[in-house]
Amino acid sequence: MHVTVLGFGGEEIRGSDAATVERVIGDALDAGLNLIDTAECYGRSEELIGEALAHRRSEFYLYSKCGHEGVDGLPDWDPRMLELSIDRSLKRLKTDVLDLMQLHSCPREELEKGPVIEVLLEARRKGKLRYLGYSGDGDAARYALRCGAFEVLQTSLSIFDQEAASLTIPEAREKGMGVIAKRPLGNAVFRHADRPENPYWQVYWDRMRALDYDFLGGDAEAAAELALRFTLSVEGVGTAVVGSSKPGRWRSNALIAEKGPLPPELMTYIRTRWDLVSGGQWQGQN
């Protein structure tokens, strides 16, 4: 798949309506976007994308993720639950086939058992899926890329989450896997003067304070530009998914991406500072 360097992440539209989603993503499609990534656990994201964009299905690659939400009372990672989940995603998204289905932060022990992978393989044999992927971080992600079952890895990568740049992406690149960077802006915690209430964002905010990068003390838009360009500068990244519920935002981000990689000396500064402050202890955030 030849995808745009920026994809659209479907998490932030969970609280929108179909008309807004059609404006937001439709504008991005008009500007050249050809990749939409969502998940079963992103609220109504799948349904909204299906309602708003089914008539433009031939214009983009469509990705989703499974495993987080039980179906019909079945537990996470139950093979039957995964089968039902894949079918539900297809129905919600109003499509006959997904270009990529990803196991969503599946623990290593479940991957090692095998049935969760076999469910995806069987769905592909039935023509429901084109490619298989794993979305996650850390040791489980490294097992996923080594087991040989997946063509694509989606993993966290930002100025506040650089473990994958050292331990995962280089190996995925050697194996010829497609790499999707998720949360490339690190939840944009540089927009918060005070520690966010959301516990999921607090990890990145705490890291930001500890890293104390000299370029994060000024304008938030400038910080966002540098953060996005950092993620796209990491060798091996094929695309980065960025979510927004604001029309025109994808166009703005695309203009940033067009500026190209950060200067080598700035990349070295960011990576060296990370290694020094993290001490190798900061893990990727699923």
C-alpha positions as CSV (number, residue, x, y, z in Angstrom):
1,M,0.0,0.0,0.0
2,H,1.4,3.4,-1.0
3,V,0.0,5.6,1.7
4,T,0.2,9.3,2.5
5,V,2.9,10.3,5.0
6,L,0.1,11.5,7.3
7,G,-2.9,9.3,8.0
8,F,-6.1,10.3,9.8
9,G,-6.6,8.9,13.3
10,G,-10.2,8.2,14.2
11,E,-10.1,8.5,18.0
12,E,-10.9,12.2,18.3
13,I,-14.1,12.1,16.2
14,R,-15.8,9.7,18.7
15,G,-18.0,12.5,20.0
16,S,-18.7,14.1,16.6
17,D,-21.7,13.7,14.3
18,A,-21.6,12.2,10.8
19,A,-22.0,15.7,9.2
20,T,-18.9,17.0,11.0
21,V,-16.9,13.8,10.2
22,E,-17.8,14.2,6.6
23,R,-16.5,17.8,6.6
24,V,-13.4,17.0,8.6
25,I,-12.2,13.9,6.8
26,G,-13.8,14.9,3.5
27,D,-11.6,18.0,3.5
28,A,-8.6,15.9,4.2
29,L,-9.5,13.5,1.3
30,D,-9.8,16.4,-1.0
31,A,-6.4,17.6,0.1
32,G,-4.8,14.2,-0.7
33,L,-5.2,12.0,2.4
34,N,-5.5,8.3,1.5
35,L,-5.4,6.5,4.9
36,I,-7.9,6.4,7.8
37,D,-7.1,4.5,10.9
38,T,-9.7,3.7,13.6
39,A,-10.6,1.0,16.2
40,E,-13.5,-0.8,17.7
41,C,-12.9,0.9,21.1
42,Y,-13.0,4.5,19.7
43,G,-16.6,5.1,20.7
44,R,-18.7,5.6,17.6
45,S,-15.7,6.3,15.4
46,E,-16.2,3.3,13.1
47,E,-20.0,4.0,12.7
48,L,-19.4,7.6,12.0
49,I,-16.7,6.9,9.3
50,G,-19.1,4.4,7.7
51,E,-22.0,6.8,7.7
52,A,-20.0,9.7,6.5
53,L,-17.6,8.2,4.0
54,A,-18.9,4.9,2.6
55,H,-19.7,6.7,-0.7
56,R,-15.9,7.6,-1.0
57,R,-14.6,4.2,0.1
58,S,-12.5,3.8,-3.1
59,E,-10.5,6.9,-2.3
60,F,-8.7,5.7,0.8
61,Y,-7.2,2.7,2.7
62,L,-9.2,1.8,5.7
63,Y,-7.6,0.4,8.9
64,S,-9.1,-0.7,12.2
65,K,-8.1,-2.6,15.4
66,C,-9.7,-5.3,17.4
67,G,-9.5,-7.0,20.8
68,H,-10.3,-4.3,23.3
69,E,-14.1,-4.6,23.6
70,G,-15.9,-7.8,24.3
71,V,-18.8,-8.8,22.1
72,D,-21.8,-10.7,23.4
73,G,-20.3,-11.0,26.8
74,L,-17.2,-12.8,25.6
75,P,-13.8,-11.7,27.1
76,D,-11.0,-9.8,25.4
77,W,-8.9,-12.0,23.1
78,D,-11.4,-14.8,23.0
79,P,-11.2,-16.1,19.4
80,R,-15.0,-16.1,18.9
81,M,-15.1,-12.5,20.2
82,L,-12.5,-11.5,17.7
83,E,-14.4,-13.1,14.8
84,L,-17.6,-11.2,15.9
85,S,-15.6,-8.0,16.3
86,I,-14.2,-8.1,12.8
87,D,-17.6,-8.7,11.3
88,R,-19.0,-5.8,13.5
89,S,-16.3,-3.5,12.3
90,L,-17.0,-4.3,8.7
91,K,-20.7,-3.6,9.2
92,R,-20.1,-0.4,11.1
93,L,-17.6,0.9,8.5
94,K,-20.0,-0.2,5.6
95,T,-17.3,-2.1,3.7
96,D,-16.8,-5.6,2.6
97,V,-13.0,-5.6,3.3
98,L,-10.6,-3.8,5.5
99,D,-7.2,-3.0,4.1
100,L,-5.6,-3.6,7.5
101,M,-6.8,-5.1,10.8
102,Q,-4.6,-4.8,13.8
103,L,-4.6,-6.6,17.1
104,H,-4.9,-3.7,19.6
105,S,-2.3,-3.9,22.4
106,C,-2.6,-7.6,22.6
107,P,-0.5,-9.0,25.5
108,R,2.5,-11.1,24.5
109,E,1.2,-14.2,26.2
110,E,-2.0,-14.1,24.0
111,L,0.1,-13.7,20.9
112,E,2.3,-16.7,21.9
113,K,-0.8,-18.9,22.4
114,G,-1.7,-18.5,18.7
115,P,-5.5,-18.4,18.3
116,V,-5.7,-14.6,18.2
117,I,-3.4,-14.6,15.2
118,E,-5.2,-17.5,13.6
119,V,-8.5,-15.6,13.7
120,L,-7.0,-12.8,11.6
121,L,-5.4,-15.3,9.2
122,E,-8.8,-17.0,8.7
123,A,-10.6,-13.7,8.2
124,R,-8.0,-12.9,5.5
125,R,-8.5,-16.3,3.9
126,K,-12.2,-15.4,3.7
127,G,-11.5,-12.1,2.0
128,K,-12.5,-9.9,4.9
129,L,-9.0,-8.4,5.4
130,R,-6.1,-7.6,3.1
131,Y,-3.2,-7.2,5.6
132,L,-2.6,-8.0,9.2
133,G,-1.0,-5.7,11.8
134,Y,-0.1,-5.3,15.4
135,S,-0.7,-2.1,17.3
136,G,1.2,-1.7,20.5
137,D,4.5,-1.2,22.3
138,G,7.3,-2.7,24.2
139,D,8.1,-6.4,24.5
140,A,4.7,-7.5,23.0
141,A,5.4,-5.3,19.9
142,R,8.8,-6.8,19.5
143,Y,7.4,-10.3,19.7
144,A,4.8,-9.4,17.1
145,L,7.3,-8.2,14.6
146,R,9.5,-11.3,15.1
147,C,6.8,-13.9,14.9
148,G,6.3,-13.4,11.2
149,A,2.5,-13.1,11.2
150,F,2.1,-9.4,10.6
151,E,3.0,-7.1,7.7
152,V,2.4,-3.8,9.6
153,L,3.4,-2.5,13.1
154,Q,1.7,0.5,14.6
155,T,3.6,1.8,17.6
156,S,3.9,5.0,19.8
157,L,6.5,7.5,18.7
158,S,6.9,11.1,19.7
159,I,9.4,13.4,21.4
160,F,7.9,12.1,24.6
161,D,7.9,8.4,23.6
162,Q,11.1,7.3,21.8
163,E,11.6,3.7,23.0
164,A,10.4,2.4,19.6
165,A,13.0,4.6,17.7
166,S,15.7,2.6,19.4
167,L,14.3,-0.9,20.0
168,T,11.4,-1.6,17.6
169,I,11.3,0.4,14.4
170,P,14.9,-0.4,13.3
171,E,14.1,-4.1,13.5
172,A,10.7,-3.7,11.7
173,R,12.5,-1.8,9.0
174,E,15.0,-4.6,8.5
175,K,12.1,-7.0,8.1
176,G,10.4,-4.8,5.5
177,M,7.4,-4.2,7.7
178,G,5.2,-1.1,7.2
179,V,5.5,1.2,10.3
180,I,2.7,3.5,11.5
181,A,3.5,6.0,14.2
182,K,0.7,6.6,16.6
183,R,0.3,9.6,18.9
184,P,3.1,11.5,17.0
185,L,2.3,14.7,18.9
186,G,2.5,13.0,22.3
187,N,-1.1,14.0,23.1
188,A,0.1,17.6,22.5
189,V,0.8,18.0,26.3
190,F,2.9,21.1,25.5
191,R,-0.4,22.9,25.2
192,H,-1.0,22.4,28.9
193,A,0.6,24.7,31.4
194,D,-0.6,22.5,34.3
195,R,-0.6,18.8,34.7
196,P,-3.6,17.3,32.8
197,E,-6.3,15.6,34.7
198,N,-6.4,12.7,32.2
199,P,-4.0,10.0,33.7
200,Y,-3.2,8.8,30.2
201,W,-1.7,12.2,29.3
202,Q,0.1,12.7,32.6
203,V,2.9,10.3,31.7
204,Y,3.8,12.4,28.6
205,W,3.4,15.7,30.6
206,D,5.8,14.4,33.3
207,R,8.3,13.4,30.7
208,M,8.0,16.8,29.0
209,R,8.9,18.5,32.2
210,A,11.8,16.2,32.9
211,L,13.2,16.4,29.3
212,D,13.0,20.2,29.4
213,Y,13.6,20.6,25.7
214,D,14.5,24.2,25.0
215,F,12.1,24.4,22.1
216,L,9.0,23.7,24.2
217,G,8.9,26.9,26.2
218,G,7.3,29.1,23.5
219,D,4.5,28.9,21.0
220,A,2.4,25.7,21.1
221,E,2.0,25.7,17.3
222,A,5.7,25.9,16.8
223,A,6.1,23.0,19.3
224,A,3.5,21.0,17.5
225,E,5.3,21.5,14.2
226,L,8.6,20.4,15.6
227,A,7.1,17.4,17.3
228,L,5.4,16.2,14.2
229,R,8.5,16.6,12.0
230,F,10.5,14.7,14.6
231,T,8.3,11.7,14.4
232,L,8.3,11.8,10.6
233,S,12.1,12.1,10.6
234,V,12.7,8.8,12.3
235,E,14.0,6.4,9.7
236,G,11.6,3.5,9.0
237,V,8.3,5.4,9.7
238,G,6.0,5.0,6.8
239,T,3.1,7.1,8.0
240,A,1.9,8.9,11.2
241,V,-1.7,9.0,12.1
242,V,-3.0,12.3,13.6
243,G,-6.5,12.8,14.8
244,S,-8.6,15.9,14.8
245,S,-12.3,16.9,15.0
246,K,-11.5,20.3,13.3
247,P,-12.0,20.9,9.6
248,G,-8.8,22.0,7.9
249,R,-6.5,20.6,10.5
250,W,-5.2,17.8,8.3
251,R,-4.3,20.3,5.6
252,S,-2.3,22.3,8.2
253,N,-0.4,19.2,9.3
254,A,0.2,18.2,5.7
255,L,1.9,21.5,5.1
256,I,4.1,20.8,8.1
257,A,5.0,17.4,6.8
258,E,6.0,19.0,3.5
259,K,8.8,20.8,5.3
260,G,10.7,17.5,5.5
261,P,13.0,16.0,8.2
262,L,14.4,18.0,11.0
263,P,18.1,19.1,10.7
264,P,20.4,16.2,11.8
265,E,21.8,18.3,14.7
266,L,18.3,18.9,16.1
267,M,17.5,15.2,15.8
268,T,20.7,14.4,17.6
269,Y,19.9,16.8,20.4
270,I,16.4,15.4,20.9
271,R,17.5,11.8,20.9
272,T,20.6,12.4,23.1
273,R,18.5,14.3,25.6
274,W,16.0,11.4,25.7
275,D,18.7,8.8,26.3
276,L,20.2,10.9,29.1
277,V,17.0,11.7,31.0
278,S,15.1,8.5,30.4
279,G,18.0,6.3,31.4
280,G,16.4,3.6,29.3
281,Q,13.5,3.2,31.7
282,W,10.7,5.0,29.9
283,Q,8.6,2.4,28.0
284,G,6.3,3.0,25.1
285,Q,2.7,3.8,26.1
286,N,0.1,1.4,24.7
